[in-house]
Amino acid sequence: MAIPKRRQSKTRSRKRRSHDAVKPVALQGCANCGQPTPSHTACPTCGYYMGRIVIEIED
């Protein structure tokens, strides 16, 4: 197994980890009710997905 010859600097490690940050969830408006919802998921407010009811929501 290979062993590092020199210690890796903090800068080098942090440059590599710069892409690991958690990105916010992209929200889109529901086509039926207009509420912001994550893309590719059924709307939790009205239950619609792709123009049809997928989840029955009780009022």
HELIX and SHEET records of a PDB file:
HELIX    1   1 LYS A   10  ARG A   16  1                                   7    
HELIX    2   2 ARG A   17  HIS A   19  5                                   3    
SHEET    1   A 2 LEU A  27  GLY A  29  0                                        
SHEET    2   A 2 PRO A  36  PRO A  38 -1                                        
SHEET    1   B 2 TYR A  48  TYR A  49  0                                        
SHEET    2   B 2 ARG A  52  ILE A  53 -1                                        
END                                                                             
